[in-house]
Amino acid sequence: MTSILVVDDSRLARNMVSSVIASLRPDWTIVTAASGEEGLEIVGEVPPVAAIVDYNMPGMDGLALAERLKERFVGLPIGLLTANVQDTLKRKAEALGVRFIAKPITSDKIRDFLAAAGQ
């Protein structure tokens, strides 16, 4: 089973990202979560092919989640989805090996992320 993890506290954003992924990769299973904590719990021990996570979430933010996911799944491609386009955040994401995906969500941005992730 090929799966991808999508974590965003906004149901609309989760649905938009999921819809784009489903149109691009209809054979994939899309695992969604509304928080970083839920994302860690739901992904289990089977690594997804990639993860797309929101930055601004209550509790664990997207960078903290990305760090935990990378500890569990070495080499996991992660996209950080955010409207916060500050250079400081971009540098932190890059230091973790996380690809920055600026909102608003578009099919092209998701397609580019999947291509860069080798998917």
PyRosetta script that sets phi, psi and omega in degrees:
from pyrosetta import init, pose_from_sequence

init()
pose = pose_from_sequence("MTSILVVDDSRLARNMVSSVIASLRPDWTIVTAASGEEGLEIVGEVPPVAAIVDYNMPGMDGLALAERLKERFVGLPIGLLTANVQDTLKRKAEALGVRFIAKPITSDKIRDFLAAAGQ")
pose.set_psi(1, 125.2)
pose.set_omega(1, 176.3)
pose.set_phi(2, -94.9)
pose.set_psi(2, 120.5)
pose.set_omega(2, -178.8)
pose.set_phi(3, -127.2)
pose.set_psi(3, 157.3)
pose.set_omega(3, 175.0)
pose.set_phi(4, -131.7)
pose.set_psi(4, 141.5)
pose.set_omega(4, -179.2)
pose.set_phi(5, -99.5)
pose.set_psi(5, 129.7)
pose.set_omega(5, 176.3)
pose.set_phi(6, -123.5)
pose.set_psi(6, 120.0)
pose.set_omega(6, -178.4)
pose.set_phi(7, -125.2)
pose.set_psi(7, 120.2)
pose.set_omega(7, 177.7)
pose.set_phi(8, -158.5)
pose.set_psi(8, 136.8)
pose.set_omega(8, 179.4)
pose.set_phi(9, -73.6)
pose.set_psi(9, -13.8)
pose.set_omega(9, 177.1)
pose.set_phi(10, -91.2)
pose.set_psi(10, 118.1)
pose.set_omega(10, 178.5)
pose.set_phi(11, -59.9)
pose.set_psi(11, -39.7)
pose.set_omega(11, 179.3)
pose.set_phi(12, -60.1)
pose.set_psi(12, -47.2)
pose.set_omega(12, 179.6)
pose.set_phi(13, -63.2)
pose.set_psi(13, -44.1)
pose.set_omega(13, 177.6)
pose.set_phi(14, -58.1)
pose.set_psi(14, -44.5)
pose.set_omega(14, -179.2)
pose.set_phi(15, -66.5)
pose.set_psi(15, -38.9)
pose.set_omega(15, 179.3)
pose.set_phi(16, -64.8)
pose.set_psi(16, -48.2)
pose.set_omega(16, 180.0)
pose.set_phi(17, -62.7)
pose.set_psi(17, -45.0)
pose.set_omega(17, -179.8)
pose.set_phi(18, -60.7)
pose.set_psi(18, -41.3)
pose.set_omega(18, -179.8)
pose.set_phi(19, -63.2)
pose.set_psi(19, -43.0)
pose.set_omega(19, 178.8)
pose.set_phi(20, -64.0)
pose.set_psi(20, -46.4)
pose.set_omega(20, 179.9)
pose.set_phi(21, -61.3)
pose.set_psi(21, -43.7)
pose.set_omega(21, -179.6)
pose.set_phi(22, -61.5)
pose.set_psi(22, -34.4)
pose.set_omega(22, 178.8)
pose.set_phi(23, -73.6)
pose.set_psi(23, -32.2)
pose.set_omega(23, -179.0)
pose.set_phi(24, -84.9)
pose.set_psi(24, -35.5)
pose.set_omega(24, -176.3)
pose.set_phi(25, -135.0)
pose.set_psi(25, 72.2)
pose.set_omega(25, -174.5)
pose.set_phi(26, -62.6)
pose.set_psi(26, -18.0)
pose.set_omega(26, -179.3)
pose.set_phi(27, -88.9)
pose.set_psi(27, -3.2)
pose.set_omega(27, -179.7)
pose.set_phi(28, -85.5)
pose.set_psi(28, 152.5)
pose.set_omega(28, 170.3)
pose.set_phi(29, -94.7)
pose.set_psi(29, 128.6)
pose.set_omega(29, -179.6)
pose.set_phi(30, -103.9)
pose.set_psi(30, 117.5)
pose.set_omega(30, 180.0)
pose.set_phi(31, -101.7)
pose.set_psi(31, 122.6)
pose.set_omega(31, -176.5)
pose.set_phi(32, -117.5)
pose.set_psi(32, 151.6)
pose.set_omega(32, 177.5)
pose.set_phi(33, -145.8)
pose.set_psi(33, 153.1)
pose.set_omega(33, -177.2)
pose.set_phi(34, -98.2)
pose.set_psi(34, -2.7)
pose.set_omega(34, 179.3)
pose.set_phi(35, -152.9)
pose.set_psi(35, 163.5)
pose.set_omega(35, 177.6)
pose.set_phi(36, -61.2)
pose.set_psi(36, -43.0)
pose.set_omega(36, -179.4)
pose.set_phi(37, -62.3)
pose.set_psi(37, -44.4)
pose.set_omega(37, 178.4)
pose.set_phi(38, -64.6)
pose.set_psi(38, -38.5)
pose.set_omega(38, 178.9)
pose.set_phi(39, -60.2)
pose.set_psi(39, -44.2)
pose.set_omega(39, 179.0)
pose.set_phi(40, -64.4)
pose.set_psi(40, -38.7)
pose.set_omega(40, -178.4)
pose.set_phi(41, -70.2)
pose.set_psi(41, -45.4)
pose.set_omega(41, -172.9)
pose.set_phi(42, -74.6)
pose.set_psi(42, -28.6)
pose.set_omega(42, -176.8)
pose.set_phi(43, -71.4)
pose.set_psi(43, -24.3)
pose.set_omega(43, 176.6)
pose.set_phi(44, 65.9)
pose.set_psi(44, -143.7)
pose.set_omega(44, -176.6)
pose.set_phi(45, -107.9)
pose.set_psi(45, -5.5)
pose.set_omega(45, 179.4)
pose.set_phi(46, -90.2)
pose.set_psi(46, 118.3)
pose.set_omega(46, -175.4)
pose.set_phi(47, -69.7)
pose.set_psi(47, 133.2)
pose.set_omega(47, 171.1)
pose.set_phi(48, -73.0)
pose.set_psi(48, 166.2)
pose.set_omega(48, 177.9)
pose.set_phi(49, -75.3)
pose.set_psi(49, -21.9)
pose.set_omega(49, 179.7)
pose.set_phi(50, -167.4)
pose.set_psi(50, 169.3)
pose.set_omega(50, 175.6)
pose.set_phi(51, -140.4)
pose.set_psi(51, 142.3)
pose.set_omega(51, 173.4)
pose.set_phi(52, -122.7)
pose.set_psi(52, 118.9)
pose.set_omega(52, -174.2)
pose.set_phi(53, -127.4)
pose.set_psi(53, 142.1)
pose.set_omega(53, 176.1)
pose.set_phi(54, -75.5)
pose.set_psi(54, 150.5)
pose.set_omega(54, 177.3)
pose.set_phi(55, -82.4)
pose.set_psi(55, -54.0)
pose.set_omega(55, -174.6)
pose.set_phi(56, -86.5)
pose.set_psi(56, 100.5)
pose.set_omega(56, 176.1)
pose.set_phi(57, -137.7)
pose.set_psi(57, 149.8)
pose.set_omega(57, 174.6)
pose.set_phi(58, -63.0)
pose.set_psi(58, 148.6)
pose.set_omega(58, -179.4)
pose.set_phi(59, 77.4)
pose.set_psi(59, -124.0)
pose.set_omega(59, -178.4)
pose.set_phi(60, -74.4)
pose.set_psi(60, 123.8)
pose.set_omega(60, 177.9)
pose.set_phi(61, -80.8)
pose.set_psi(61, 173.8)
pose.set_omega(61, -174.9)
pose.set_phi(62, -64.4)
pose.set_psi(62, -32.8)
pose.set_omega(62, 177.7)
pose.set_phi(63, -69.1)
pose.set_psi(63, -41.4)
pose.set_omega(63, 177.6)
pose.set_phi(64, -64.3)
pose.set_psi(64, -40.9)
pose.set_omega(64, 177.4)
pose.set_phi(65, -63.4)
pose.set_psi(65, -44.6)
pose.set_omega(65, 179.8)
pose.set_phi(66, -59.3)
pose.set_psi(66, -42.3)
pose.set_omega(66, 179.1)
pose.set_phi(67, -61.6)
pose.set_psi(67, -44.4)
pose.set_omega(67, 179.7)
pose.set_phi(68, -66.0)
pose.set_psi(68, -40.8)
pose.set_omega(68, 178.7)
pose.set_phi(69, -64.3)
pose.set_psi(69, -40.8)
pose.set_omega(69, 179.9)
pose.set_phi(70, -67.3)
pose.set_psi(70, -31.2)
pose.set_omega(70, 174.9)
pose.set_phi(71, -65.9)
pose.set_psi(71, -40.6)
pose.set_omega(71, -177.4)
pose.set_phi(72, -78.1)
pose.set_psi(72, -40.5)
pose.set_omega(72, -176.3)
pose.set_phi(73, -125.1)
pose.set_psi(73, 86.2)
pose.set_omega(73, -177.5)
pose.set_phi(74, -58.2)
pose.set_psi(74, 130.4)
pose.set_omega(74, 178.4)
pose.set_phi(75, 85.7)
pose.set_psi(75, 2.3)
pose.set_omega(75, -179.6)
pose.set_phi(76, -63.5)
pose.set_psi(76, 124.4)
pose.set_omega(76, 174.9)
pose.set_phi(77, -71.1)
pose.set_psi(77, 127.4)
pose.set_omega(77, -178.7)
pose.set_phi(78, -128.5)
pose.set_psi(78, 133.6)
pose.set_omega(78, 173.3)
pose.set_phi(79, -107.8)
pose.set_psi(79, 130.2)
pose.set_omega(79, 178.5)
pose.set_phi(80, -98.9)
pose.set_psi(80, 111.4)
pose.set_omega(80, -176.2)
pose.set_phi(81, -93.3)
pose.set_psi(81, 120.9)
pose.set_omega(81, -177.1)
pose.set_phi(82, -160.9)
pose.set_psi(82, 153.9)
pose.set_omega(82, 171.5)
pose.set_phi(83, -92.7)
pose.set_psi(83, -7.5)
pose.set_omega(83, 179.9)
pose.set_phi(84, -83.7)
pose.set_psi(84, 98.7)
pose.set_omega(84, -173.6)
pose.set_phi(85, -102.7)
pose.set_psi(85, 31.5)
pose.set_omega(85, 179.4)
pose.set_phi(86, -70.9)
pose.set_psi(86, 144.5)
pose.set_omega(86, -179.8)
pose.set_phi(87, -59.4)
pose.set_psi(87, -35.9)
pose.set_omega(87, -179.8)
pose.set_phi(88, -60.1)
pose.set_psi(88, -45.2)
pose.set_omega(88, 179.8)
pose.set_phi(89, -66.7)
pose.set_psi(89, -40.7)
pose.set_omega(89, 177.9)
pose.set_phi(90, -60.1)
pose.set_psi(90, -42.3)
pose.set_omega(90, 180.0)
pose.set_phi(91, -65.2)
pose.set_psi(91, -41.3)
pose.set_omega(91, 178.3)
pose.set_phi(92, -62.6)
pose.set_psi(92, -42.8)
pose.set_omega(92, 178.9)
pose.set_phi(93, -62.5)
pose.set_psi(93, -47.0)
pose.set_omega(93, 179.8)
pose.set_phi(94, -60.9)
pose.set_psi(94, -38.9)
pose.set_omega(94, 179.7)
pose.set_phi(95, -63.2)
pose.set_psi(95, -29.7)
pose.set_omega(95, 177.7)
pose.set_phi(96, -86.8)
pose.set_psi(96, -6.5)
pose.set_omega(96, -176.4)
pose.set_phi(97, 78.4)
pose.set_psi(97, 29.7)
pose.set_omega(97, -178.2)
pose.set_phi(98, -106.1)
pose.set_psi(98, 133.9)
pose.set_omega(98, 180.0)
pose.set_phi(99, -82.7)
pose.set_psi(99, 134.7)
pose.set_omega(99, -178.4)
pose.set_phi(100, -86.2)
pose.set_psi(100, 125.5)
pose.set_omega(100, 176.6)
pose.set_phi(101, -121.0)
pose.set_psi(101, 106.8)
pose.set_omega(101, -177.7)
pose.set_phi(102, -76.7)
pose.set_psi(102, 135.7)
pose.set_omega(102, 172.8)
pose.set_phi(103, -74.3)
pose.set_psi(103, 153.3)
pose.set_omega(103, 9.5)
pose.set_phi(104, -77.0)
pose.set_psi(104, 155.2)
pose.set_omega(104, -179.6)
pose.set_phi(105, -71.0)
pose.set_psi(105, 131.4)
pose.set_omega(105, 174.0)
pose.set_phi(106, -135.1)
pose.set_psi(106, 158.4)
pose.set_omega(106, 176.7)
pose.set_phi(107, -59.3)
pose.set_psi(107, -41.3)
pose.set_omega(107, -178.8)
pose.set_phi(108, -61.1)
pose.set_psi(108, -41.6)
pose.set_omega(108, -179.3)
pose.set_phi(109, -65.4)
pose.set_psi(109, -41.4)
pose.set_omega(109, 179.0)
pose.set_phi(110, -68.5)
pose.set_psi(110, -42.8)
pose.set_omega(110, 178.1)
pose.set_phi(111, -59.9)
pose.set_psi(111, -44.7)
pose.set_omega(111, 179.4)
pose.set_phi(112, -62.6)
pose.set_psi(112, -41.2)
pose.set_omega(112, 178.5)
pose.set_phi(113, -62.8)
pose.set_psi(113, -46.3)
pose.set_omega(113, -179.6)
pose.set_phi(114, -63.0)
pose.set_psi(114, -39.8)
pose.set_omega(114, 178.3)
pose.set_phi(115, -64.5)
pose.set_psi(115, -44.5)
pose.set_omega(115, 179.5)
pose.set_phi(116, -64.8)
pose.set_psi(116, -28.4)
pose.set_omega(116, 179.2)
pose.set_phi(117, -83.2)
pose.set_psi(117, -0.3)
pose.set_omega(117, -179.6)
pose.set_phi(118, 80.9)
pose.set_psi(118, 20.8)
pose.set_omega(118, -178.0)
pose.set_phi(119, -117.4)
pose.dump_pdb("model.pdb")
